[in-house]
Amino acid sequence: MNEELIKSSHSRRVSLYQKVKETDPEIYSLIIQELNRLRQNLELIASENVVSTAVLEAAASVLTNKYAEGYPNARWYGGCSYVDKVEEIARERARKLFRAEHANVQPHSGTQANMAVYFAVLKPGDTILALDIASGGHLSHGHSKNFSGMIYNVVRYGV
């Protein structure tokens, strides 16, 4: 990525936080410091990678205000018709991407998401390479007290 594109992306992200800047300068300052930290470091934890501005805007939309427990058209709470449509689009895109008959795009937790991937692509005893916890790894990446460390042969590395 060239420097102009990086600067442009940074400027767009900073402009997303103008209302925060006006109402709470202290929090705004911390957001900008975190944005700068992310620009200067490489995060190896998937959930901490920098998302596109489009994803950031969608995540900051009114959709985030909705509690939507359950599956589309069978939620525990009412008022989910638009969230249902968004989830259906995501499910259809996942089915198409993975050429699958079914897809579930509702992660419950990072550990459960990791477990789903491990069980889908690995066999007990397979070897996995994992970042050690001291270097920023996660318990579900092969810690001896976690299912992954009990089922798989884990080779750890540090940075």
C-alpha positions in Angstrom: 0.0 0.0 0.0 1.5 3.4 -0.9 1.8 6.2 1.6 -0.9 8.3 0.0 -3.5 5.5 0.4 -2.5 5.0 4.0 -2.8 8.7 4.8 -6.2 8.8 3.0 -7.5 5.8 5.0 -6.3 7.3 8.2 -8.0 10.6 7.5 -11.3 8.9 6.7 -11.1 7.0 10.0 -10.3 10.1 12.0 -13.3 11.9 10.4 -15.6 9.1 11.6 -15.0 10.2 15.2 -15.9 13.9 14.9 -19.0 13.6 17.2 -16.9 11.8 19.8 -14.3 14.6 19.5 -17.0 17.2 20.1 -18.7 15.5 23.0 -15.9 13.7 24.8 -12.4 14.9 23.8 -10.7 12.6 26.3 -12.2 9.5 24.8 -11.5 10.9 21.3 -7.9 11.3 22.2 -7.6 7.7 23.3 -9.4 6.5 20.1 -6.8 8.4 18.0 -3.9 7.0 20.1 -5.2 3.5 19.5 -5.7 4.1 15.8 -2.0 5.3 15.6 -0.9 2.3 17.6 -2.6 0.0 15.1 -1.0 1.9 12.2 2.5 1.3 13.7 2.1 -2.4 14.7 1.1 -5.6 13.1 -1.7 -7.3 15.1 -1.6 -11.1 14.8 -4.9 -11.7 16.6 -7.6 -11.9 14.0 -10.2 -10.1 16.1 -7.8 -7.2 16.5 -6.9 -6.6 12.8 -7.9 -3.3 11.3 -11.2 -3.5 9.4 -12.0 -1.5 6.3 -13.8 1.8 6.7 -17.0 0.2 5.3 -16.9 -2.5 8.0 -16.2 0.1 10.7 -19.2 2.2 9.5 -21.5 -0.8 9.4 -20.4 -1.9 12.8 -21.1 1.6 14.1 -24.6 1.7 12.5 -28.0 1.3 14.2 -27.7 -2.4 13.6 -25.4 -2.6 16.6 -28.2 -1.4 18.8 -30.3 -4.5 18.2 -30.3 -7.5 20.5 -31.1 -10.3 18.1 -30.8 -13.6 20.0 -31.9 -16.6 17.9 -32.1 -17.2 14.2 -33.7 -15.0 11.5 -37.5 -15.1 11.6 -37.4 -17.0 15.0 -35.8 -14.4 17.3 -36.6 -14.2 21.0 -37.3 -10.5 20.7 -39.3 -8.5 18.2 -38.2 -5.8 15.8 -35.5 -7.8 14.1 -36.8 -7.7 10.5 -33.9 -5.7 9.1 -31.3 -7.5 11.2 -32.8 -10.8 9.9 -32.3 -9.6 6.3 -28.7 -8.5 7.0 -28.0 -11.9 8.6 -29.6 -13.8 5.7 -27.4 -11.8 3.2 -24.3 -12.8 5.3 -25.4 -16.4 5.4 -26.0 -16.5 1.7 -22.6 -14.9 1.0 -20.9 -17.4 3.3 -22.7 -20.3 1.6 -21.6 -19.1 -1.8 -18.0 -18.3 -0.7 -17.5 -21.7 0.9 -19.7 -23.6 -1.6 -21.7 -24.9 1.3 -25.3 -26.0 1.6 -25.6 -24.3 5.0 -23.7 -21.5 6.9 -24.0 -19.9 10.3 -22.5 -16.5 10.7 -23.3 -16.1 14.4 -20.0 -16.4 16.4 -20.7 -17.0 20.1 -17.2 -16.5 21.2 -13.7 -16.6 19.8 -12.9 -19.9 21.5 -16.0 -21.5 20.0 -15.2 -20.1 16.6 -11.7 -21.5 16.9 -13.1 -24.8 18.0 -15.4 -25.0 14.9 -12.4 -24.4 12.6 -10.2 -26.9 14.4 -12.9 -29.6 14.3 -13.6 -28.9 10.7 -10.0 -29.1 9.4 -7.9 -31.1 11.9 -7.9 -34.6 13.3 -6.9 -35.4 16.9 -3.2 -35.5 17.2 -2.6 -33.2 14.3 0.1 -30.6 14.8 -0.7 -26.9 14.9 1.6 -23.9 15.1 0.5 -21.4 17.7 1.7 -18.1 19.1 2.5 -18.5 22.8 0.4 -16.6 25.3 3.3 -14.5 26.5 3.6 -13.2 22.9 -0.1 -12.5 22.5 -1.5 -15.9 21.7 -4.9 -17.1 23.0 -5.8 -19.9 25.3 -7.7 -21.7 22.5 -4.5 -21.7 20.5 -3.1 -24.8 22.2 -2.8 -24.0 25.9 -2.5 -27.2 27.9 -5.6 -26.4 30.0 -7.7 -25.8 26.9 -9.3 -28.4 24.7 -6.9 -27.5 21.8 -3.9 -28.3 23.9 -5.3 -31.6 25.0 -6.4 -32.8 21.5 -3.7 -31.5 19.3 0.1 -31.5 19.2 0.9 -27.8 19.6 4.2 -26.2 18.5 4.5 -22.7 20.1 6.5 -19.8 18.9 7.2 -16.4 20.4 7.9 -13.0 19.0 
